[in-house]
Amino acid sequence: MPRTPAIMLQGTGSDVGKTVLVAGLCRLFARRGLAVRPFKPQNMSNNAAVARIPETGGFGEIGRGQWLQALACGTPPTVDMNPVLLKPQSETGSQIVLRGRVAGAAKGRDYQRLKAGFLDTVLDSFARLSAEADLVIVEGAGSPAEINLRANDIANMGFATAADLPVILVGDIDRGGVIASLVGTHAILPEADRRQVVGFLINKFRGDVSLFDEGLAAITDFTGWPSLGVVPHLAAAAKLPAEDSVALERLSSPGTDGRRLTIAVPLLGRIANFDDLDPLKAEPDVEVVFVRPGDRLPVHAALVLIPGSKSTIADLAAFRAQSWDRDLAAHHARGGHVAGLCGGYQMLGRVVRDPRGIEGPVGEAQGLGLLDVETVMEPEKTVREVAVTSPDGAPLDGYEIHLGRTIGPDCARPVCLIDGAPDGATSPDGRVFGTYLHGLFGADGWRRDFLARFGLTSTAGYRTGVESALDDIAEELEQVVAVDRLLDLARNRGGTGPATAPRPRP
């Protein structure tokens, strides 16, 4: 395997900010003139992105976080950046995507047996990226402290030891208990894993950092690991797409903050590609309200937007179980607007059929009936970047990731043209539409015209805002992280942590 400089960030838990830190470091070192590549051996998320399969020129799926990190590097995303992607489709099972292509599905216990066989795929992808890079920055998943999953691990220390990578452990001080989480991780790691750790980062700090000097010293006393920086709460991170639905768990309940347009988004159990909504959230006059199970669709919303779903039929049943179908019908009867993206588009039709049992047992489900279309699930998955225009020829942005084919009379009024072919459907009164295109709202011109229907003027540039946020984060990290030390550690790959556990202080 090439000995390209590389370093790995692991966390004391999920959602400690690893994705943003890796993206920021990718941008930082890219601005220094290095060819940087991001890598995440295994990801679990229904927020997927389209990436090239280098040897075929076709397209596959990777986690949205690695798409963002590739953007930070200034390089096109490839499937090697995230060779194993798990897409949850039930409470206990996930679809397995290997190097961009669906390779089957497994329940959690079965996957623990299968994943050992994926290590060679992971190492091959890492080697391919390393061969084209000056620096690879690797992101772990979850936490290495999950020692019950250490056997056959490919996401954290299993990969780090196989590739002989130095590991930086990230702790989130914002959630509390950061000293215990770092020291506790040190205490339970096996000796070989502990030696891979070369330092730690504190993330999401608020206030006077000097007040934590004794905390940093205590962590080093207990572990022997040096501090490599204390990262403040990064306000610019709010402008970046979230990696997975963990971020949605912290959303507030429905309400209104006085903005001129409220968009209600039912929080589906298998919500997918919810970063489609980020351009709307960035609009100063738009309030995007995620409606949790148990809450009603707010009556003051002008638009109800049903997002993508990994399991359309299951989420459609859950939608009805929440009585959101009645709320939606009342909203439409009041003159409200409705939009559906991908799986949400399928739900808006008359029926969704699954004759081959692709999503589960063979069957069909009655749709919400606001579009005169019907969907049939088909085994071949559409995954591709596309050339898109509006029906009047204006250029749009987007990509496709979906199962199923949708047809019907309302398709005579398409939302867009994908590679010259009509996509989507619009109701005769123009108040309901659906499309398979992801990224539609990211097209500044289309979003401006859409919001004008509600009397709003949009001046935001979404992609420009993301690029600016990455630059801001890189600049902040340059000030607070020992980045030259990180680069030295990456160049001198291998575990260099303390050989034995330091003695606990009295």
Order of alpha helices (4+ residues) and beta strands (2+ residues): beta-alpha-beta-beta-beta-beta-alpha-beta-beta-beta-alpha-alpha-beta-alpha-beta-alpha-alpha-beta-alpha-beta-beta-beta-alpha-beta-beta-beta-alpha-alpha-beta-alpha-beta-beta-beta-beta-beta-beta-beta-beta-beta-beta-beta-beta-alpha-alpha-alpha
